[in-house]
Amino acid sequence: MTSSSIHPYLPADFERAVLVGRVWRPAPHHGPSVVAIRKGEVFDITETVATTADLFDRADALDIARSAPGESLGNVDALLARSLDPNAPGLKLLAPCDVQAIKACGVTFAVSLLERVIEEQAGGDAAKAKQVRETINALIGADLSTIQPGSESSQKLKAELERRGAWSQYMEVGIGPDAEVFTKSQPMSAVGFGADIGLYKTSVWNNPEPEIVLAVNSAGRIVGATLGNDVNLRDIEGRSALLLGKAKDNNGSCSIGPFVRLFDEHFTLDSVGNEDVSLKIEGADDGFLLEGVSHMNEISRDPAELVNQTHGPHHQYPDGFMLFLGTMFSPIKDRDTQGAGFTHHLGDVVTISAPLLGTLVNTVRRSDEIAQWTFGVRKLYDNLSARGLLGKQHARA
C-alpha cells in the first residue's frame, strides 16, 4: 500500500513534505490558527507565527514549520475528513493564506489562450463555441506552445494575425511581452479544502480552473506552493474583458489548499515546473464525469517571470501574495447540449490534485447561497488580540 493511498489528500511523499496551513478552531478559541503537519499530526504554531504571511517572511520558516512548539490538534486525516463533511463539528481546514493579496495570471498556456479567444469571439454564448473553435483552429492552428511570449517570432505572428483580422486582446497577453496579472480575490476571502465554491447567480457557462498557486513573501521571494481553483465564468468574461472583476471575484470563487508546501531540499520551483495537475468533476445530479491533466512543463511563461511581473520596483506587496499560475485546462466536453461544451451543475464535486501538493476538493454552489464572507482582516486581528497572540508575537520580534 502506497503512502498516497493511506493519505489520499496529501502529497505522495508527505513524510518528508513541509506542510503548513490554517484551521478554524472552535470554542474556546473561536478563531483561525496556523498549523504545521508533522508525521501526520497537526500542530498549532500560532504562538510563534500569528499568520502564514508572518511565517513566509521568516528566514527560519522551515525550522518553525518543522520544530516550533505547538499544541497537537490530532491526526491530519481526521481533520481532512471533518473538513469534507459540512455537518461535522470541530476543527476545519481554512485556505492556507490569510492577509496576503491574491493575484492570478491568465492565458499562460496555449490551450487556454485559444479558449479565451473563443470566449471572446462567441460573445459569451456557449452555443457558438464549437463553430468559433473550428474557425480559429483553421485560421491559426491549435498549437501555439512553441511561441515564446515577447519574442521576435511572436511579434511576427501578431503582425500576421492582425493582417488577417484575427488578433485578440487575449493573444496580446498570451504571446505579447506583458503577462496578464489580475487581482483574483481579496485577502482573507479564499476558501479551503472541503468548502463550497460559488458561481455568480446569472452565469450559465462556467468551469473550474485547476492551477498551482505560489506563496510569495513580502520581499518577493517564492517560499512554497499549493493548489487552487480559479473559478471561471466564461459567459460573463466572454461578453467583455472589462467584466473580469465580476467574473472572477465573488463569494467562494477562489479556493486554495489544502496546505502550502514550503520549498526545501526535496521540493523547489523546478519541482513545480514539472508537476502534473489533475482535474476531476463529478456531477451530483446527472452522473457526469470529466477528467483531465495539465502539464506544468507546457506553461508558456516561466513561473519566476510571472512573479517578477507581479512584484518588483513597480509594485510591492508588504503582506506578501499568492499567485495563481494559470491553467491549460478549459473543459469542452459536451454536457447539456451538443456543441455547447461544459458548464457546471450545482452540486458538482471538483477535485484538483498534484503528486507533490496533494488534493483540493470543493463542491459547487451559488455564490449568493453559500456562507457569506464576514471574517476579514480587522476581525482576524481583533481575534488574535483577544486570544493574546499578537502581544506574544510583538514581544518576540
C-alpha positions, 0 to 999 in steps of 0.5 A: 500500500502506497503512502498516497493511498493511506493519505489520499489528500496529501502529497505522495511523499508527505513524510518528508513534505513541509506542510503548513496551513490554517484551521478554524478552531472552535470554542474556546478559541473561536478563531483561525490558527496556523498549523504545521503537519508533522508525521501526520499530526497537526500542530498549532504554531500560532504562538510563534507565527500569528499568520502564514504571511508572518511565517513566509517572511521568516528566514527560519520558516522551515525550522518553525514549520518543522520544530516550533512548539505547538499544541497537537490538534490530532491526526491530519486525516481526521481533520481532512475528513471533518473538513469534507463533511459540512455537518461535522463539528470541530476543527476545519481546514481554512485556505492556507493564506490569510492577509496576503493579496491574491493575484492570478495570471491568465492565458499562460498556456496555449490551450487556454489562450485559444479558449479565451479567444473563443470566449471572446469571439462567441460573445459569451454564448456557449452555443457558438463555441464549437463553430468559433473553435473550428474557425480559429483552429483553421485560421491559426492552428491549435498549437501555439506552445512553441511561441515564446511570449515577447519574442521576435517570432511572436511579434511576427505572428501578431503582425500576421494575425492582425493582417488577417483580422484575427488578433485578440486582446487575449493573444496580446497577453498570451504571446505579447511581452506583458503577462496578464496579472489580475487581482483574483480575490481579496485577502482573507476571502479564499476558501479551503479544502472541503468548502463550497465554491460559488458561481455568480447567480446569472452565469450559465457557462462556467468551469473550474480552473485547476492551477498551482498557486505560489506563496510569495513573501513580502520581499518577493521571494517564492517560499512554497506552493499549493493548489487552487481553483480559479473559478471561471465564468466564461459567459460573463468574461466572454461578453467583455474583458472589462467584466473580469472583476465580476467574473472572477471575484465573488463569494467562494470563487477562489479556493486554495489548499489544502496546505502550502508546501514550503520549498526545501531540499526535496521540493523547489520551483523546478519541482513545480515546473514539472508537476502534473495537475489533475482535474476531476468533476463529478456531477451530483445530479446527472452522473457526469464525469470529466477528467483531465491533466495539465502539464506544468512543463507546457506553461508558456511563461516561466513561473519566476517571470510571472512573479517578477511581473507581479512584484518588483520596483513597480509594485510591492506587496508588504503582506506578501501574495499568492499567485495563481499560475494559470491553467491549460485546462478549459473543459469542452466536453459536451454536457447539456447540449451538443456543441455547447461544451461544459458548464457546471451543475450545482452540486458538482464535486471538483477535485484538483490534485498534484503528486507533490501538493496533494488534493483540493476538493470543493463542491459547487454552489451559488455564490449568493447561497453559500456562507457569506464572507464576514471574517476579514482582516480587522476581525482576524486581528481583533481575534488574535488580540483577544486570544493574546497572540499578537502581544506574544508575537510583538514581544518576540520580534 
